Amino acid sequence: MNYTLSKHALDVIENRGIFLEWIAYTINHPTRKDDISPIESHFFSTITQNDNRCLKVVINMITLVVITVYFDRGMRKRGCK
């Protein structure tokens, strides 16, 4: 999937030490995907390189813009599934 990153996503990637490769992996190989609405989807994947934490990538599916990215503590407890 071709996507762009919002200004907010770029800021949080830098501030939280999230790698672009992790985002691409999560979008292309999610362990879970929640379609919140026709516009917004949430992609989840376990990042083994970061202590098996669960990365959440929120995308506007109309514009294919990554809105935000963060490690979801609540999903880690559930195994990112």
C-alpha positions in Angstrom: 0.0 0.0 0.0 1.3 3.4 -0.9 0.8 5.9 1.9 2.1 9.3 3.1 2.7 10.4 6.7 0.9 13.3 8.3 2.9 16.0 10.1 1.7 14.6 13.3 2.8 11.1 12.4 6.3 12.4 11.4 6.6 14.2 14.7 5.6 11.2 16.8 7.9 8.8 14.8 10.8 11.1 15.6 9.8 11.7 19.3 9.0 8.0 20.0 11.9 6.4 18.1 9.7 4.5 15.7 11.3 3.2 12.5 9.6 3.6 9.1 10.3 -0.1 8.5 8.1 -1.0 11.5 5.3 1.1 10.1 5.6 -0.5 6.6 5.7 -4.0 8.2 2.6 -3.2 10.3 0.6 -2.0 7.3 1.7 -4.8 5.1 1.6 -7.7 7.6 -0.8 -6.7 10.4 -1.7 -9.3 13.1 -4.9 -7.4 13.5 -6.8 -4.7 11.4 -9.8 -2.9 12.7 -11.9 -0.9 10.3 -13.2 1.8 12.5 -15.2 3.5 9.8 -15.2 3.6 6.0 -12.5 6.3 6.4 -10.3 5.1 9.3 -8.5 1.8 9.9 -6.2 0.7 12.7 -3.4 -1.7 11.9 -1.5 -3.6 14.7 1.6 -5.7 14.7 4.1 -7.0 17.3 7.5 -5.5 16.9 10.0 -8.0 18.1 12.9 -5.5 17.8 11.2 -3.4 20.4 10.6 -5.8 23.3 7.5 -7.4 21.5 5.5 -4.2 21.9 2.4 -3.7 19.8 2.6 -1.0 17.2 -0.6 0.7 16.2 -0.8 2.6 12.9 -3.9 4.7 12.2 -4.6 5.4 8.5 -7.2 7.5 6.7 -8.2 5.0 4.0 -9.6 7.6 1.7 -6.4 9.7 1.4 -4.0 6.9 2.5 -2.4 9.2 5.1 -1.0 7.8 8.3 -2.6 9.9 11.0 -0.7 8.6 14.0 1.6 5.8 15.2 2.2 4.6 18.7 2.9 1.6 20.8 -0.4 0.5 22.3 0.1 -0.7 25.9 -3.5 -2.1 26.1 -2.9 -4.3 23.0 0.4 -5.6 24.3 -1.4 -7.3 27.2 -3.7 -9.1 24.7 -0.8 -10.1 22.5 -1.5 -7.6 19.7 -4.3 -9.8 18.5 
